[in-house]
Amino acid sequence: MKWFTALRRRPIAGYAVVVIALALVGVAYSTLSSGGDPAEAAAAKDASQQDIAKGKEIFDQTCATCHGLNGEGTKTGPSLIGVGAAAVDFQVSTGRMPAMNPGAQMPRKKPVIQGEQVNQLAAYVASLGGGPAVPSSDQSDPKSGNVQLGSQLFMANCAQCHNFAGSGGALTEGKYAPSLKESSPTQIYEAMLTGPQSMPVFNDSTLKPEQKRAIIAYVTQTRSEVNPGGNGLGRIGPVSEGLVGWLAGIGLLVLAAMWITARQREQ
Amino acid sequence: MTDDNEKNTGGAEPNGTGNGSGNGHGGRRPRRVIGTPAPAESHRLLSQEREHEEEPDIERAGIHPRPEKSARRAEKIVALFFTLAFLAGIAFIVAYWVLGVHSPEKTRISNIGLGATLTIALLAIACGAVVWVRRIMPEYEVVQERHPLNSTPEEKKAFAKYFYSNADDSGFTKRPLLRRTMMLAMAPLGLLPIVLLRDTGPMPKNKLRHTVWKTGTRLVIDGTNAPIKASEFDSPGGIITVIPEGYEDNLDELAKATVLLIKMRPEELELPADKQNWTVDGIIAYSKICTHVGCPAALYEQQTHHILCPCHQSTFDARKAAKVIFGPAGHPLPMLPITTDAEGYLVAQSDFHEPVGPSFWERGSVKS
C-alpha cells in the first residue's frame, strides 16, 4: 500500500477526492432517478362482449388480488366500480398498474399490459359500473388547443403541484406530483378526468373538453421549447439554479482559493 | 553575514536607524521586513537594487528562490496558459463575427460562444499568473508589525487641555443663551426624517379585513371566467380555482379574493357547528392565500384532503375547516360561505368573516 500512501499525500489528492465524490453522486443520482419509457396510449374502441370477457381474464390474473374478484376493492386496493375506462387506460398505459407495492404514490414505469389488452381490461372495468370513457384522440389533440388559455388554466389549477413547466414537485409525507414530460396527450386528459392517486379531479363540466385540450397544448408546447442560455437544469425553477450556483460555482471558487493560497511543500 | 547582505537588508529596517544597526535589535525583531514600505531615511537608489538582483546565487534573508529546474518547467506551463488565453481571445472575435447576434436563435448560440471563449481567455490568464507566482517567483517570508492604536497619556492630556481651552474661548460654556438656542435650532432637524416616514405609504385602514366578495357574487373559473353550477361541479375529489365575477382582470383585488373550490363527499366534512351551512353538497371554498406569508396554498391531495402550501410546507386539513396540521401558518385558511342562486350557480353568502392572507398585529382586534 506504499504507492497508495504516496499518492494520498500528493497535493492533488484532495481535489481528486472531491471531484470523484461529486462524479459518483451525479452518476448515482442519474441512475436512480431515470424513469421508464413513455407509453403510447391506446385509442378508445367500442367494447364488445368478447373484449369484456377477455378483459375479465386479464383482470382476474393481474388485478383481482388487490381490487377484489369483482373489482369491489380490498384492504390493499380501492374499489374500481365506476372509475371508468379512462382511469384504467391511464393507470395501465403509464405502467402505474399493476402496482408492485400498494401505496399512496405510484411511480410511472414500463407498462406491463400493452396494446389491445389495455382496451379489453378497460372495457371490463367500465362494464362494472360505467364511469368516464377513454377520450378520443381528437379531444386530446394538442394541435387544435388554445395555448394561451391553456397557460392561464395551467397556472391557476395545475402549476402549484406540477410546476410551471410540468416538471413535477413535492407533496406531503413523501408523495410527489410527477413530471409531465413523458405523458402522452391522452394520458394528460385522462389524469385530469379521473384524478389518479393524490391528484384532484377536473371533470368535463368544470373544465370543458376544449379547455382540457388547451392545457394539453400548453404542456406539450412547453416541453418542446428551447432553454435560452444553455441547460434548463430540469426546469424546476430557482431551486436547481441555486443548487448549481452553490455546489458548482462556489465549490469551484473554494477550490481555486485553496489552490492559490495553499502552502507549498518544502523544496 | 557578508557586507553585501548587510547593506541589502538594512534598508528595510522599520525603525530607519540605518545600516549596521540591525545587530542591536537582533534578538527582538527580524532583520528584514518585506511588504512594509521602506522608511524615508533610506537613501537607497533603484539602480543599486538592480545590481543585486542580477546575482541570484546570493540568498537574501527571508527570500527563497525556486530551484531553476522546476521554474523552467513552470515557465512552459505558464506559456501554455498564456497561449491558450491568446487563442481564446482570438476565438472570441471570430465567434462574434461568425455566429452573429441578429436573431434570438443566433443570440442564444453566440451567447454560449462568446461566454465560453471569454471564460477560457480570462481563466487561462489567471491560471498562468497563479502558476507564475507560485512556482517561479521566489517565496518571501513576510512579517507584519502591529502597533497599539491608542494614544499615549501625554497626547490625551494635551488634547483635553486644548479642547477645553477652545470651548471656553468660544463662549460655549460661558454663555448659556447662545448654547441653548443653538440646541433648540437643531432639535427639529432631528425630527424631520421621522415626520417623512409618513410618506412611505397610506395607512391600510380596513382594506386588510375586506375582499370584493359580497352577498350573491358568483364564483367564476379563473381563466375562462365561466360561472359554475353546483350540479356540474359534482365529481368528488375535484378542485378548481375561482374568482369573484366582475373582478376577473383586477389583479389587485384578486390578490386577496382568489378562492380554491373543493368538492368532496358531504359525509367527509367535519365542520364546526357555525360553519355547517357554509358549504353546498360537499363543495367548500377556502381562501387560496396562505395565512403564513401569503403564498398561493393550493396543493390539494384528494385522498388525504390536505392542502399544502409550497413555500413553507404549511398543511391544512380541508375536511376540518382548513385546520393547520403542520407548518408555520398561525391560522386556518379563511372559509368563504357559499350557496347557490335561483339558477343553480354557486354564489358567495357574504365576504370572508375574517381577514385573508398573512396575520398582522391587529388581526384579532375590533372588526370594522
Interface residues (C-beta under 8 A of the other chain):
Chain A: A104 L149 Q152 L153 A156 N157 Q160 C161 G169 L171 T172 E173 K175 A177 G195 Q197 S198 M199 P200 V201 F202 N203 S205 T206 L207 K208 Q211 V226 P228 G229 G230 W259 I260 Q264 Q267
Chain B: H64 R66 P67 S70 P104 R108 N111 I112 V130 R134 E139 I221 D222 G223 T224 I228 K229 E232 F233 D234 S235 P236 G237 G238 I239 I240 T241 I262 K263 P296 A298 L299 Y300 E301 Q302 Q303 T304 H306 L308 P310 Q313 T315 F326
